[in-house]
Amino acid sequence: MISWGVSLAAVQRGACGLAFLFSTVLAVAQEERPADSSQSTPLVTVTGNASITADFYDHSSDPPGSQAGRRPAQLYRLVFSPTITLGGLISLPFNIMLTLPETNTTTPTIQSPSFGQYITNPANAFGFSSFAPRIGWAQFFLGSHTPQYSTLSNSDLPLFGAGIDFQPLGLRIAASGGVVQRAVEPDSSRGTPATYRRDVYMGRIGTASNDSLTFGLNVVYARDDVSSIQNNVVTIIPQRTVDGDSTIILPADTIRLRPEEGMMASVDVVLGLAKGMNITAEAAVSSFTRDQTSDVKSIDGNPLDLVTTTRVSTRVDLAGTASFNVKSNVWGFSVTTLYMGAGYVPIAQPYQQSDRFEWKVAPSLQLFGGDVAINATVGHRINNLSGTKGETLSQAIYGGTVNAQFSDGFSTMFRYSNFGIRNKRDLDTLRVENVSQSFGIDPSLMIDGEDVLHTLNASLGLDTYDDFNVVSGIESSNDMRSAIINYLGSIKPVPLSVGVNASYVENILFTGLFIVRSVGGMIAYRFLNGDVVPSVSITNSSTTFGPSPSDQQLFFKASVRWRITKTTAFLASYGNNNYTYGNPSSRSTAFTERMIQLALSTSF
């Protein structure tokens, strides 16, 4: 008998709450709709979409308790995105996202978050937390939003706060401020690292986007709040001796999280030369302090003293980018260059790599009325230009795709990419040179028969990774081959769909051959003119490494989709994943996962 980590009553409560919430949303939306679309614009209209999902998860292992589950026992998500329009002139869009319990992927998870910590979680947007009303040329933001100003100042992270974006008379004045990172206290028992709360303020003043000339000044300022956490200890290094000399004893040391502060300013321009042809350029400077507690450094005539405190851990550097772009109905190309200095910190783009220079050329071509589309990229990147973080590395970047539509029912995509990296050493154990190549063919065939609509998709891939290091290269090099095929047959006289799929992947490693095989099938039937569609699928997979016995996996899923109205649908599914180790580990020989998913969505 299956034992669920959650009672049936919990599932029922979740379903009842889901139904009540949605009935309220639908009632409000219906009331706001005009009775006759031929009438003049109503004073108030409400449009948008909403969805709510509930996941219930349970697992077991053999022997019992030998393996932990990979999901929370219960997980609820709500997305509510209405837009209220007043008289056709004022637009008030909302975006509410809730996830329970606390979960996140980009920042540490807090065990018991406060209300403020909960709504500043990037996985959530609560109440008016993504409120962006627009009144003519004026737009306002309240809550989670992602300011986009220019190539070097665009934000990669959602900012929880407030902002404006005014574009009167061909001008643009925009500003935003808020939190991009929550404060999290360290918790060694859960492996949770400490993070300071980071506040960001950014703005732009310039012209609005147009085809002839666009320019602007952008500013971004970020600062960690030192008082946002009580404990900033990262790790404690105990007293130890120096390797090779036990007479020298190093004292214990405490590594603490450093509060950072930084700002950047940039000037960007877009110059339209002709229809479909323009030049873009941007130059930026950043001043970044890696430790706010470090000593202040006085510099005569320092222009940055007006906006930030310069310390011994402060670095100032430059960045720039430029591109030339041409695009027509038949052909096009772009040439792009990017430089970021060693001390430049892209404050609003934390995942960008500094200390590099790169260029790219990307041509494109449309042939035979667009039936053949060719896109390519050729580029070169130099990392660690300053040589302060190791050796300077060169990267070659090549890639391209060809999409060919041979007929209404048959098309194929060819893809190729090449990525290589190397340093300046040749016959040396410190030589770094490797090349990664990927080639693939993805054909698609559709045959509309008299009684059956046949759809066949396939994918063939070849990936190689060659490491030319004289010592470790033979161990790192590997090749991968893959083949995937999917078939779906839709029977017209009977509302029945049948599908089969198979895949084969092998990875040739230095330590042995790794193979993954899978085969599966599905069947679906459409009741009540397609309003109710139950389906069942099953997939059997095996994984083999070298001479070891194969791991076996059997996945079963049953689901039903019910289109309640033209705008509302309900989905329920049950999945069972049974995994057996061919070579049992020291902890477990097998495990089984079970999941129930409920979802209700609507548009209004």
C-alpha positions in Angstrom: 0.0 0.0 0.0 1.4 3.4 -1.0 2.1 5.7 2.0 1.9 9.4 1.3 3.8 11.9 3.4 0.6 14.0 3.3 -2.9 13.0 4.2 -5.8 12.9 1.8 -7.4 15.6 3.9 -4.5 17.9 3.0 -5.0 17.3 -0.7 -8.7 18.0 -0.3 -8.0 21.2 1.6 -5.6 22.4 -1.1 -8.1 21.6 -3.8 -11.0 23.4 -2.0 -8.9 26.5 -1.4 -7.8 26.5 -5.0 -11.5 26.3 -6.2 -12.6 29.1 -3.8 -9.8 31.4 -4.9 -10.5 30.9 -8.5 -14.2 31.3 -8.2 -13.6 34.7 -6.6 -11.2 35.7 -9.4 -13.6 34.6 -12.1 -16.5 36.4 -10.5 -14.6 39.7 -10.3 -13.4 39.3 -13.9 -16.8 38.5 -15.3 -18.3 41.5 -13.5 -15.8 43.8 -15.1 -16.4 42.6 -18.6 -18.7 44.6 -20.8 -22.0 43.0 -21.7 -21.8 44.0 -25.3 -18.5 44.3 -27.1 -20.1 46.7 -29.7 -20.6 49.3 -27.0 -18.1 52.1 -26.5 -15.0 51.5 -24.4 -16.0 50.7 -20.8 -14.8 52.7 -17.9 -13.1 49.8 -16.3 -11.9 46.5 -17.9 -9.9 43.7 -16.3 -7.9 41.2 -18.4 -5.1 38.8 -17.6 -4.5 35.3 -16.4 -4.2 33.3 -13.2 -3.0 29.8 -12.3 -2.6 27.8 -9.1 -0.8 24.5 -8.7 -0.3 22.1 -5.9 2.3 19.3 -5.8 2.2 16.4 -3.3 5.4 14.2 -3.1 6.2 11.0 -1.3 9.2 8.7 -1.6 10.5 5.4 -0.2 13.8 3.6 -0.4 15.2 0.1 0.1 16.3 -0.3 2.9 13.8 2.2 4.4 15.3 5.6 5.2 18.5 5.0 3.2 17.9 7.8 0.7 16.4 11.3 1.2 13.6 12.7 -0.9 14.4 15.2 -3.7 11.3 17.4 -3.3 9.3 19.0 -0.5 6.3 16.9 0.6 3.9 19.8 -0.4 4.5 22.7 -2.7 1.9 25.4 -3.7 2.3 28.0 -6.4 0.0 30.9 -7.3 0.4 33.2 -10.3 -2.1 36.1 -10.7 -1.5 38.6 -13.4 -4.4 41.0 -14.0 -4.3 44.2 -15.9 -6.9 46.9 -15.0 -7.6 49.5 -17.8 -9.4 52.7 -16.9 -11.2 54.3 -19.8 -8.6 52.9 -22.3 -6.1 55.5 -21.1 -4.6 54.2 -17.8 -3.2 50.7 -17.6 -2.6 49.1 -14.2 -0.8 45.7 -14.5 -0.2 43.5 -11.5 1.9 40.4 -11.1 1.5 38.3 -8.0 3.5 35.1 -7.5 3.5 33.1 -4.4 5.4 29.9 -3.5 4.8 27.9 -0.3 6.8 26.7 1.5 9.9 28.9 1.2 12.0 27.9 -1.8 14.6 29.5 -4.0 17.4 28.8 -6.4 19.4 32.0 -6.8 19.9 33.0 -3.1 20.0 31.0 0.1 16.8 29.6 1.5 15.6 31.0 4.9 14.1 28.5 7.3 11.5 30.7 8.8 11.3 33.9 6.8 9.6 37.1 8.0 7.0 38.7 5.8 9.5 41.2 4.4 12.0 38.4 3.6 9.3 36.4 2.0 8.1 39.0 -0.5 11.7 40.0 -1.4 12.5 36.4 -2.3 13.1 36.5 -6.1 10.8 33.4 -6.4 7.8 35.5 -5.1 6.0 38.7 -5.9 3.3 39.5 -3.4 0.3 41.9 -3.5 1.4 45.1 -5.2 4.9 43.8 -5.4 4.9 43.9 -9.2 2.6 46.8 -9.8 3.5 48.7 -13.0 0.7 51.2 -13.9 1.1 53.2 -17.1 -0.5 56.6 -17.7 0.3 57.7 -21.2 4.0 58.3 -21.3 4.5 57.7 -17.6 5.0 54.2 -16.1 5.5 53.5 -12.4 6.9 50.3 -10.7 6.2 49.1 -7.2 7.7 45.8 -6.1 9.6 43.3 -8.2 10.8 44.6 -11.5 13.9 44.4 -13.7 15.1 47.8 -15.0 16.5 47.7 -18.6 18.5 50.8 -19.6 21.5 49.8 -21.8 23.8 46.9 -22.6 26.2 47.5 -19.7 23.7 48.8 -17.2 20.8 46.4 -17.7 19.9 44.5 -14.6 20.2 40.7 -14.5 18.4 40.5 -11.1 14.9 41.4 -10.1 14.8 44.5 -7.9 12.2 44.7 -5.1 11.4 48.4 -4.6 10.0 51.3 -6.6 10.7 52.9 -9.9 9.6 55.3 -12.6 10.0 55.4 -16.4 8.8 58.7 -18.0 9.1 59.2 -21.8 7.6 62.7 -22.6 8.3 64.6 -25.8 10.9 62.1 -27.0 12.9 62.1 -23.7 13.4 59.3 -21.2 13.8 59.7 -17.5 13.9 56.5 -15.5 15.0 55.5 -12.0 14.6 52.5 -9.7 15.7 51.6 -6.2 15.3 48.6 -3.9 16.6 45.3 -2.7 18.3 42.8 -5.0 19.6 40.4 -2.3 18.0 39.4 0.9 19.9 39.3 4.2 20.5 35.7 5.3 22.1 34.6 8.6 24.6 31.8 8.2 23.5 28.3 9.3 26.3 25.7 9.3 23.8 22.9 10.2 21.9 23.4 6.9 24.9 24.6 4.9 23.4 28.0 4.4 26.0 30.8 3.7 25.6 34.3 5.0 24.6 37.1 2.7 24.2 40.8 3.4 21.1 42.7 2.2 22.1 44.5 -1.0 20.3 47.8 -2.0 20.6 49.0 -5.5 19.7 52.4 -7.0 19.9 53.1 -10.7 18.7 55.6 -13.2 18.8 56.9 -16.8 18.3 60.2 -18.5 18.4 60.6 -22.2 16.2 60.3 -25.3 13.5 57.8 -25.9 14.2 55.0 -28.3 13.8 56.0 -32.0 15.2 55.0 -35.4 17.5 58.0 -35.9 19.4 58.8 -32.6 19.1 57.5 -29.1 21.5 58.4 -26.3 21.5 58.5 -22.6 23.5 58.6 -19.3 23.1 55.6 -17.0 24.1 55.3 -13.3 24.0 52.3 -11.0 24.9 52.3 -7.2 24.9 49.2 -5.0 25.7 48.8 -1.3 25.6 45.9 1.2 23.9 46.8 4.5 26.5 45.9 7.2 23.8 45.9 9.9 21.5 43.5 8.0 23.0 40.3 9.6 24.3 39.6 13.1 26.9 37.0 12.3 29.2 37.5 9.3 31.6 34.6 10.0 32.2 32.4 6.9 34.6 29.9 8.4 37.1 29.5 11.2 40.5 28.1 10.3 42.1 26.3 13.3 45.7 26.7 14.4 47.9 24.7 12.0 51.5 24.1 11.0 53.2 25.0 7.7 53.5 22.2 5.2 57.0 20.8 5.3 58.0 22.6 8.5 56.2 21.6 11.7 58.1 24.2 13.7 56.2 27.1 12.2 52.7 27.3 13.7 50.1 29.5 12.1 47.5 31.0 14.5 43.8 30.4 14.1 42.0 32.7 11.8 38.4 33.8 11.2 37.2 34.4 7.6 34.3 36.9 7.6 31.9 38.0 4.8 33.0 41.3 3.4 30.4 44.0 2.8 30.8 45.4 -0.7 29.9 48.8 -2.3 30.1 50.0 -5.9 28.9 52.3 -8.6 29.1 52.5 -12.3 28.2 55.2 -14.9 27.9 54.8 -18.6 27.0 56.8 -21.7 25.4 54.9 -24.6 24.3 55.9 -28.1 22.3 54.3 -30.9 22.8 56.0 -34.3 20.5 55.0 -37.2 22.4 55.3 -40.5 19.6 54.0 -42.8 16.6 51.7 -42.6 17.7 48.5 -41.0 21.3 49.8 -40.3 22.6 51.3 -37.1 25.7 51.7 -34.9 25.5 51.2 -31.1 28.2 52.2 -28.6 28.6 52.4 -24.8 31.4 53.4 -22.5 31.3 52.8 -18.8 33.4 53.3 -15.6 33.0 51.5 -12.4 34.3 52.1 -8.9 34.0 49.0 -6.7 34.9 48.5 -3.0 35.3 44.9 -2.0 35.4 45.6 1.7 33.6 48.6 3.3 35.5 48.0 6.6 38.9 48.5 4.9 40.9 51.7 5.5 39.9 55.0 3.8 42.3 56.1 1.0 42.7 59.8 0.4 43.4 60.9 -3.2 43.8 64.6 -4.0 41.4 65.7 -6.7 39.5 62.4 -6.6 36.2 63.1 -8.5 34.5 60.1 -6.9 34.7 61.6 -3.4 31.4 63.3 -4.1 29.4 60.1 -4.4 31.4 57.3 -2.7 34.2 56.7 -0.2 37.4 55.5 -1.7 39.2 52.8 0.3 42.3 50.6 -0.1 40.1 47.8 -1.4 38.5 50.1 -4.1 39.3 49.5 -7.8 38.3 51.8 -10.7 38.3 50.5 -14.3 36.6 50.9 -17.7 34.4 48.9 -20.0 33.1 49.5 -23.5 31.0 47.9 -26.2 30.2 48.7 -29.8 28.3 47.1 -32.7 27.4 47.7 -36.3 24.2 46.1 -37.4 22.5 45.6 -40.8 19.2 43.8 -41.3 17.1 43.4 -44.4 14.4 40.9 -45.5 17.0 38.7 -47.2 20.3 39.2 -45.4 22.0 40.8 -42.5 25.0 40.8 -40.3 26.4 42.4 -37.1 29.8 43.1 -35.8 30.1 43.4 -32.0 33.1 44.1 -29.7 33.2 44.1 -25.9 36.0 45.1 -23.4 35.9 44.9 -19.6 38.9 45.8 -17.6 40.3 43.7 -14.8 39.0 46.1 -12.1 35.7 46.7 -13.8 32.7 45.2 -11.9 29.4 44.9 -13.7 27.3 45.8 -10.6 23.9 45.2 -12.2 25.1 42.0 -14.0 26.8 39.8 -11.3 27.2 36.9 -13.7 29.2 38.8 -16.3 32.9 38.0 -16.5 35.3 40.9 -16.3 38.9 41.3 -17.6 38.2 40.2 -21.1 38.0 41.4 -24.7 35.9 39.8 -27.4 34.6 40.3 -30.9 31.9 38.6 -32.8 30.6 38.6 -36.4 27.1 37.2 -37.0 25.9 37.0 -40.6 22.4 35.8 -41.6 20.8 34.9 -45.0 17.3 34.0 -46.1 17.0 32.0 -49.4 14.1 30.7 -51.5 11.6 33.0 -50.0 12.6 32.2 -46.4 12.5 28.4 -46.8 16.2 28.3 -46.1 17.5 30.4 -43.2 21.3 30.5 -42.5 22.7 32.0 -39.3 26.3 32.0 -38.2 28.6 33.4 -35.5 32.4 33.8 -35.6 34.2 35.2 -32.7 37.3 35.4 -30.5 37.6 36.1 -26.8 40.7 36.8 -24.6 40.2 36.2 -20.9 42.4 37.5 -18.1 43.9 40.3 -20.2 45.8 41.7 -17.2 47.4 38.3 -16.3 46.5 39.0 -12.6 44.3 35.9 -12.2 46.6 33.3 -13.8 47.6 33.1 -17.4 45.9 34.9 -20.3 43.5 32.5 -22.2 42.3 32.8 -25.8 38.9 31.4 -26.8 37.7 30.7 -30.4 33.9 30.8 -30.9 32.3 29.4 -34.0 28.7 28.3 -34.6 25.9 28.2 -37.1 22.5 26.9 -37.9 20.7 26.1 -41.2 16.9 25.7 -41.2 15.6 24.2 -44.4 11.8 23.9 -45.1 11.8 21.4 -48.0 8.0 21.1 -48.2 4.9 21.8 -46.1 5.5 18.6 -44.2 9.3 18.2 -44.1 11.9 20.4 -42.5 15.4 20.0 -41.1 17.8 22.0 -39.0 21.5 21.6 -39.1 23.5 23.0 -36.2 27.2 23.3 -35.5 29.2 25.0 -32.7 32.9 25.1 -31.9 34.4 26.5 -28.7 38.1 26.4 -28.0 40.4 27.7 -25.3 44.1 27.8 -24.9 47.1 29.6 -23.2 50.5 30.4 -24.7 52.3 27.3 -23.5 53.0 24.4 -25.9 55.2 21.5 -24.7 54.5 22.1 -21.0 52.6 20.4 -18.2 50.8 23.7 -17.6 49.5 23.8 -21.2 45.8 24.6 -21.4 44.2 23.9 -24.8 40.9 22.2 -25.4 38.3 22.2 -28.2 34.6 21.4 -27.8 32.6 20.7 -30.9 28.9 20.0 -31.4 27.1 18.9 -34.5 23.5 18.0 -34.9 20.7 17.3 -37.3 17.0 17.7 -36.3 14.6 16.5 -39.1 10.8 16.8 -38.7 8.2 15.1 -40.9 4.5 15.5 -40.9 2.2 13.4 -43.2 -1.5 14.2 -43.2 -3.1 11.0 -44.2 -6.8 10.3 -44.9 -7.3 8.7 -41.5 -4.2 9.4 -39.5 -2.0 12.5 -39.0 1.6 11.3 -38.6 4.2 13.4 -36.9 7.8 12.3 -36.7 10.7 14.2 -35.1 14.3 13.1 -34.7 17.5 14.5 -33.4 21.0 13.2 -34.1 24.0 14.7 -32.2 27.7 14.3 -32.0 29.7 16.2 -29.4 33.5 16.0 -28.9 35.8 17.4 -26.2 39.5 17.2 -26.9 42.0 18.2 -24.2 45.6 18.6 -25.5 47.3 18.9 -22.1 50.3 16.5 -22.2 49.5 15.0 -18.8 45.8 15.2 -18.1 44.5 15.5 -21.7 43.8 11.8 -22.3 41.8 11.6 -19.1 39.7 14.6 -19.8 38.9 14.1 -23.5 35.5 12.4 -24.3 33.0 12.0 -27.1 29.2 11.9 -26.9 26.8 10.5 -29.5 23.0 10.8 -29.2 19.9 9.8 -31.1 16.3 10.7 -30.2 13.2 9.8 -32.1 9.5 10.7 -31.4 6.4 9.6 -33.3 2.8 10.7 -32.7 -0.1 9.4 -34.6 -3.5 11.2 -34.3 -6.4 9.0 -35.6 -9.1 11.2 -37.2 -12.1 8.9 -37.2 -11.5 8.1 -33.5 -10.3 10.9 -31.1 -7.2 8.9 -30.2 -3.5 9.8 -30.2 -0.7 7.2 -29.8 2.9 8.1 -29.4 6.2 6.2 -29.1 9.7 7.6 -28.3 13.2 6.2 -28.0 16.6 7.6 -27.2 20.2 6.4 -27.1 23.1 8.4 -25.6 26.7 7.2 -25.2 29.6 9.0 -23.7 33.1 7.6 -24.4 35.2 8.5 -21.3 38.7 7.6 -20.3 37.4 5.4 -17.5 34.8 3.6 -19.6 31.7 3.8 -21.8 28.7 5.4 -20.3 25.3 4.5 -22.0 21.8 5.7 -21.4 18.9 4.0 -23.3 15.2 4.7 -23.0 12.0 3.7 -24.8 8.5 4.8 -24.0 5.0 5.3 -25.2 1.8 7.2 -24.6 -1.9 7.1 -25.4 -4.5 9.8 -25.1 -8.2 10.0 -25.9 -10.3 13.1 -26.4 -13.8 13.1 -24.8 -16.5 15.6 -25.3 -15.0 17.3 -28.4 -11.6 17.5 -26.7 -12.8 19.1 -23.5 -11.6 16.1 -21.4 -8.4 14.4 -22.4 -7.0 11.6 -20.3 -3.6 10.2 -21.1 -1.2 7.6 -19.9 2.6 7.3 -20.6 5.3 4.9 -19.6 9.1 5.1 -20.1 11.7 2.5 -19.3 15.3 3.5 -19.1 18.6 1.8 -18.4 22.0 3.3 -17.5 25.3 1.4 -17.9 28.8 2.4 -17.0 31.6 0.1 -18.2 31.2 -3.5 -17.2 28.9 -2.7 -14.2 25.3 -4.0 -14.1 22.8 -1.5 -15.5 20.6 0.8 -13.4 16.9 0.4 -14.3 14.3 3.1 -14.2 10.5 2.8 -14.9 8.5 6.0 -15.0 4.7 5.9 -15.2 2.4 8.9 -15.5 -1.4 9.2 -15.8 -3.0 12.6 -16.3 -6.3 14.2 -17.3 -6.9 17.7 -18.7 -10.4 19.2 -18.4 -11.3 22.3 -20.4 -14.0 23.7 -18.1 -14.8 26.7 -20.2 -13.1 28.4 -23.2 -10.8 30.2 -20.8 -10.5 27.8 -17.8 -8.7 24.5 -17.6 -8.0 22.0 -14.9 -5.1 19.4 -14.9 -4.4 16.5 -12.6 -1.6 14.0 -12.8 -0.1 11.1 -10.9 3.5 10.0 -11.5 5.5 7.0 -10.2 9.3 6.8 -10.6 10.9 3.4 -9.7 14.7 3.4 -9.8 16.8 0.3 -9.1 20.6 0.4 -8.8 22.4 -2.3 -10.8 25.4 -1.9 -8.5 23.8 -1.1 -5.1 25.5 1.7 -3.3 26.4 1.6 0.4 23.2 3.4 1.2 20.5 2.1 -1.0 19.5 -0.6 -3.6 16.4 1.2 -4.9 14.0 4.1 -4.4 10.5 5.0 -5.5 9.0 8.5 -5.9 5.3 9.3 -6.2 3.8 12.7 -7.1 0.4 14.1 -7.5 0.1 17.5 -9.3 -3.1 19.6 -9.5 -3.3 22.8 -11.6 -6.1 25.2 -12.4 -5.6 28.1 -14.9 -7.7 30.7 -16.4 -7.6 33.8 -18.6 -10.0 36.7 -18.4 
